[in-house]
Amino acid sequence: MNKNGLFFVTRQRKNTAYKVIEHHPVIKAKGVTCEQTIELTGLKAKRCPIRLRPIGYRDGETGKHSVFLTNNFSVAAITIAQIYKARWQTVMSYNRIWCLRC
């Protein structure tokens, strides 16, 4: 995917099996709790033989902690969290509009 310029951001499952390759420094004041470089090690890891970047984030408004996975290593960690949050708000807005149609 990276070779074609395609990037993704998704939530990491709690049972994701991986090996940590590198830990990165974080600015906790912005809500980022951890940032690493990993390789998947589970049974289906051969399907995704790329390095990934999990980013832990605690939302200042809700206090909810989430871990996002991306294959984009060039964007700041806080930006990855904001991308996911904006994407989710778009989905929620679409669902509200869809419900109003009924």
MOQUI-V378033 format. One record per residue. N is the residue number from 1. RES is the residue in three letters. PHI is phi in whole degrees, 0 to 359 (NA if undefined). PSI is psi in radians with two decimals (999 if undefined). NEAR is the number of other ideal C-beta (glycine too) atoms within 8 Angstrom. Layout:
BEGIN
N&RES&PHI&PSI&NEAR ; N&RES&PHI&PSI&NEAR
END
This chain:
BEGIN
1&MET&NA&-0.75&8 ; 2&ASN&301&-0.64&8 ; 3&LYS&298&-0.53&4 ; 4&ASN&267&0.07&5 ; 5&GLY&77&0.34&5 ; 6&LEU&263&2.28&6 ; 7&PHE&231&2.71&9 ; 8&PHE&223&2.78&9 ; 9&VAL&224&2.20&11 ; 10&THR&217&2.94&8 ; 11&ARG&275&2.48&8 ; 12&GLN&277&2.35&9 ; 13&ARG&287&2.64&5 ; 14&LYS&294&-0.51&4 ; 15&ASN&262&0.32&4 ; 16&THR&294&2.19&9 ; 17&ALA&266&2.22&7 ; 18&TYR&206&2.88&11 ; 19&LYS&243&2.25&6 ; 20&VAL&282&2.19&8 ; 21&ILE&266&-0.70&8 ; 22&GLU&204&2.49&6 ; 23&HIS&260&2.46&7 ; 24&HIS&244&2.56&8 ; 25&PRO&292&2.59&5 ; 26&VAL&230&2.78&9 ; 27&ILE&254&1.67&7 ; 28&LYS&295&-0.40&7 ; 29&ALA&298&-0.43&4 ; 30&LYS&269&0.01&6 ; 31&GLY&100&-0.18&11 ; 32&VAL&282&2.14&14 ; 33&THR&259&-0.43&9 ; 34&CYS&198&2.72&10 ; 35&GLU&210&2.25&12 ; 36&GLN&219&2.97&11 ; 37&THR&245&2.27&10 ; 38&ILE&226&2.90&12 ; 39&GLU&233&2.39&9 ; 40&LEU&290&2.54&11 ; 41&THR&232&0.04&7 ; 42&GLY&290&-3.09&8 ; 43&LEU&301&-0.58&3 ; 44&LYS&258&0.34&7 ; 45&ALA&298&-0.48&11 ; 46&LYS&293&-0.34&5 ; 47&ARG&290&-0.45&5 ; 48&CYS&229&1.29&8 ; 49&PRO&277&0.59&5 ; 50&ILE&247&2.81&7 ; 51&ARG&279&2.49&9 ; 52&LEU&238&2.91&13 ; 53&ARG&232&1.71&14 ; 54&PRO&280&2.42&13 ; 55&ILE&231&2.04&14 ; 56&GLY&276&2.39&11 ; 57&TYR&216&2.31&14 ; 58&ARG&251&2.07&9 ; 59&ASP&290&2.16&11 ; 60&GLY&294&-0.47&5 ; 61&GLU&280&-0.77&4 ; 62&THR&257&-0.35&4 ; 63&GLY&79&0.01&7 ; 64&LYS&286&2.37&6 ; 65&HIS&257&2.33&9 ; 66&SER&224&2.72&10 ; 67&VAL&239&2.16&11 ; 68&PHE&254&2.52&14 ; 69&LEU&248&2.38&14 ; 70&THR&215&2.80&13 ; 71&ASN&255&0.18&12 ; 72&ASN&262&1.99&10 ; 73&PHE&258&0.01&7 ; 74&SER&260&-0.15&3 ; 75&VAL&256&2.54&8 ; 76&ALA&300&2.58&5 ; 77&ALA&302&-0.74&11 ; 78&ILE&296&-0.58&11 ; 79&THR&294&-0.68&8 ; 80&ILE&299&-0.79&15 ; 81&ALA&298&-0.72&14 ; 82&GLN&293&-0.63&8 ; 83&ILE&299&-0.82&10 ; 84&TYR&296&-0.76&13 ; 85&LYS&298&-0.76&9 ; 86&ALA&296&-0.69&8 ; 87&ARG&297&-0.76&9 ; 88&TRP&293&-0.66&8 ; 89&GLN&295&-0.61&8 ; 90&THR&296&-0.77&8 ; 91&VAL&298&-0.78&8 ; 92&MET&296&-0.71&8 ; 93&SER&296&-0.75&8 ; 94&TYR&299&-0.75&8 ; 95&ASN&297&-0.70&8 ; 96&ARG&297&-0.77&8 ; 97&ILE&297&-0.74&8 ; 98&TRP&298&-0.72&8 ; 99&CYS&293&-0.57&7 ; 100&LEU&292&-0.43&6 ; 101&ARG&293&-0.52&5 ; 102&CYS&287&999&4
END
